[in-house]
Amino acid sequence: MNHKSFLQRLIGITIKPALVLALTLVPLLAHAIDWPKEIDIPEGKIVIYQLQPEKLEGNVISGRAAMSLEITKNNTPIFGAFWFSARIDTDTEAGTALVRDLKVTRVSWPDSTEEHEARFTTEVENALPKNGYSISLERLSASLKEAEQEKKSLDGLKNDPPAIVFSDELAVLLSYDGQPRFADIENSHYKRALNTRFAVAQDKQTSTFYLTSGTFWYSANSATGPWVSTQSPPADLAKMIPKQETDQAAPGKPPKIIAATIPTELVATDGKPKWKSLSGGKLL
């Protein structure tokens, strides 16, 4: 039985009393739980990993938990997660909190559908202990602190897709990490670019920019181009550039230089693109 048929059966069946007892995360009397919690089912088992409280507002707490579906006839477990909300009652003298009225707000796993997620969410919520479970205040505080630190670390993370640039001729992407930044080269009248892996320099006397791959040279009036191939770079600058050692043959002509100051991907073709249908004829 594959995992899809298992999920379909699990979602479509009528929950029997015995299965409800098997899916219950804690007994009727709330107590600390040994994680992960394994729940036996006919097709294998469900593994519930430790609930991770992430946010506390008043006495309402919310968080998430990892889960896996380990099917007997499947070598690889199916990993997923569910998100929950609950209420807590604290006992400062005992140093514990009772997590109660658990509500599953969402469940997700690979290849899931909205219909299956909604039904599975209901089934998991019904299986959660009505009397709740206990957790130490120390563990609760640590979990909330970890979640806050994770949130702060992700706030500045950028995941915007890169710009896509197409070229129907041989081209090289000159990528800067932000706007070009330069620093003086000691004992010379040149500056070099700091935030690119390419050798880009500026002549402070003429304000001309130069770029080299070690084989070809280019010049421009701006650090971002347009770059024009040149056969006569400044001799003193050429002496500063170490000779390039590579086993790859140099192209027959200087490639076009495309400059970018934001994350960019270059797609270059040898002439105009030639399209061919894939199997089935649905894509080019």
SULKATA-V73835 format. One record per residue. N is the residue number from 1. SS is DSSP state (@ for helix, = for strand, . for the rest). BURIAL is 1 if it has 9 or more other ideal C-beta (glycine too) atoms within 8 Angstrom, else 0. Layout:
BEGIN
N:SS:BURIAL  N:SS:BURIAL
END
This chain:
BEGIN
1:.:0  2:.:0  3:@:1  4:@:0  5:@:0  6:@:1  7:@:1  8:@:1  9:@:1  10:@:1  11:@:1  12:@:0  13:.:0  14:.:0  15:.:0  16:.:0  17:@:0  18:@:0  19:@:1  20:@:1  21:@:0  22:@:1  23:@:1  24:.:1  25:.:1  26:.:1  27:.:0  28:.:0  29:.:0  30:.:1  31:.:0  32:.:0  33:.:1  34:.:0  35:.:0  36:.:0  37:=:1  38:=:0  39:=:1  40:=:0  41:=:1  42:.:0  43:.:1  44:=:1  45:=:0  46:=:1  47:=:1  48:=:1  49:.:1  50:.:0  51:.:0  52:=:1  53:=:1  54:=:1  55:=:1  56:=:0  57:=:0  58:.:0  59:.:0  60:=:1  61:=:1  62:=:1  63:=:1  64:=:1  65:=:1  66:=:0  67:=:1  68:=:1  69:=:1  70:=:1  71:=:1  72:.:0  73:.:0  74:.:1  75:.:0  76:.:0  77:.:1  78:=:1  79:=:1  80:=:1  81:=:1  82:=:1  83:=:1  84:=:1  85:=:1  86:=:1  87:=:1  88:=:1  89:=:0  90:=:0  91:=:1  92:.:0  93:.:0  94:.:0  95:.:0  96:=:1  97:=:1  98:=:1  99:=:1  100:=:1  101:=:0  102:=:1  103:=:0  104:=:1  105:=:0  106:=:0  107:=:1  108:=:0  109:=:1  110:.:0  111:.:0  112:.:1  113:.:0  114:@:0  115:@:0  116:@:1  117:@:1  118:@:0  119:@:1  120:@:1  121:@:1  122:@:1  123:@:1  124:@:1  125:@:1  126:@:0  127:@:1  128:.:1  129:.:1  130:.:0  131:.:0  132:.:1  133:=:1  134:=:1  135:=:1  136:=:1  137:@:1  138:@:0  139:@:0  140:@:1  141:@:0  142:@:0  143:@:1  144:@:1  145:@:0  146:@:0  147:@:1  148:@:0  149:@:0  150:@:0  151:@:0  152:@:0  153:@:0  154:@:0  155:@:0  156:.:0  157:.:0  158:.:0  159:.:0  160:.:0  161:.:0  162:.:0  163:=:0  164:=:0  165:=:1  166:=:0  167:=:1  168:.:0  169:.:1  170:.:1  171:=:1  172:=:1  173:=:1  174:=:1  175:=:1  176:.:1  177:.:0  178:.:0  179:.:0  180:.:1  181:.:0  182:=:1  183:=:0  184:=:0  185:.:1  186:.:0  187:.:0  188:.:0  189:.:0  190:=:1  191:=:1  192:=:1  193:=:1  194:.:0  195:.:0  196:.:1  197:.:0  198:.:0  199:=:1  200:=:1  201:=:1  202:=:1  203:=:1  204:.:0  205:.:0  206:.:0  207:.:0  208:.:1  209:=:1  210:=:1  211:=:1  212:=:1  213:.:1  214:.:1  215:.:0  216:.:1  217:=:1  218:=:1  219:=:1  220:=:1  221:.:0  222:.:0  223:.:1  224:.:1  225:.:1  226:.:0  227:.:1  228:=:0  229:=:0  230:=:1  231:.:0  232:.:0  233:.:1  234:.:0  235:@:0  236:@:0  237:@:1  238:@:1  239:@:0  240:@:0  241:.:1  242:.:0  243:.:0  244:.:0  245:.:0  246:.:0  247:.:0  248:.:0  249:.:0  250:.:0  251:.:0  252:.:0  253:.:0  254:.:0  255:.:1  256:=:1  257:=:1  258:=:1  259:=:1  260:=:1  261:.:0  262:.:0  263:.:0  264:=:1  265:=:1  266:=:1  267:=:0  268:=:1  269:.:1  270:.:0  271:.:0  272:.:0  273:.:0  274:.:0  275:.:0  276:.:0  277:.:0  278:.:0  279:.:0  280:.:0  281:.:0  282:.:0  283:.:0  284:.:0
END
